[in-house]
């Protein structure tokens, strides 16, 4: 039988791994998105036409939000685990 401390440590290890993986995936997905990525966009001189996201772009946007939420939830989970 596994003690409570062992279970807590396993959950902690899982959350640490989940935090690391979700952080890396969130960073990669943000860097892969190309909307508003022109040099003049920072100064307000962008001449792009913004349209709705479709296909792969929409999937990447949703995945970015999902992994960002997973990242925040795993951080909060780590904060709630007693040491």
C-alpha positions in Angstrom: 0.0 0.0 0.0 1.3 3.4 -0.9 1.4 6.1 1.8 -0.3 9.5 1.4 3.2 11.1 1.1 4.0 8.9 -1.8 0.8 9.7 -3.6 1.4 13.4 -3.0 4.9 13.2 -4.4 3.6 11.3 -7.5 1.0 14.0 -8.1 3.7 16.7 -7.6 6.0 15.0 -10.1 3.1 14.7 -12.6 2.2 18.3 -12.2 5.8 19.5 -12.6 6.1 17.5 -15.8 2.7 18.8 -17.0 3.8 22.3 -16.3 7.0 21.9 -18.3 5.4 20.3 -21.3 2.4 22.8 -21.4 4.9 25.7 -21.1 7.0 24.5 -24.0 3.9 23.7 -26.2 2.4 27.1 -25.4 5.6 28.9 -26.4 5.9 26.9 -29.6 2.3 27.5 -30.6 2.5 31.3 -29.9 5.7 31.5 -32.0 4.1 29.5 -34.9 1.1 31.9 -35.2 1.6 34.6 -37.8 -1.2 37.1 -37.2 0.0 40.6 -36.9 3.6 39.6 -37.1 4.8 42.4 -39.4 7.4 44.8 -38.3 5.1 47.8 -38.6 2.4 46.3 -36.5 4.0 47.6 -33.3 3.8 51.2 -34.4 0.2 50.9 -35.6 1.0 51.1 -39.3 -0.1 47.6 -40.2 -2.1 47.4 -43.3 -3.3 43.8 -42.8 -6.9 42.8 -43.2 -8.0 40.8 -40.1 -10.4 38.0 -41.0 -11.8 35.1 -39.0 -9.5 32.2 -38.2 -10.1 29.0 -40.2 -8.6 25.6 -40.5 -5.2 25.0 -39.0 -4.9 28.6 -37.7 -8.1 28.2 -35.7 -6.9 24.8 -34.3 -3.6 26.3 -33.3 -5.4 29.2 -31.6 -7.6 26.9 -29.6 -4.6 24.6 -28.7 -2.7 27.7 -27.5 -5.6 28.6 -25.2 -5.9 25.0 -24.0 -2.2 24.6 -23.1 -2.1 28.1 -21.5 -5.0 27.0 -19.2 -3.3 23.7 -18.5 -0.1 25.6 -17.6 -1.9 27.9 -15.2 -3.9 25.0 -13.6 -0.8 22.9 -13.1 0.9 25.9 -11.4 -2.0 26.4 -9.1 -2.1 22.6 -8.4 1.6 22.8 -7.4 0.9 25.7 -5.1 -1.9 23.7 -3.3 0.2 20.6 -2.7 1.7 20.6 0.8 5.4 19.9 1.0 
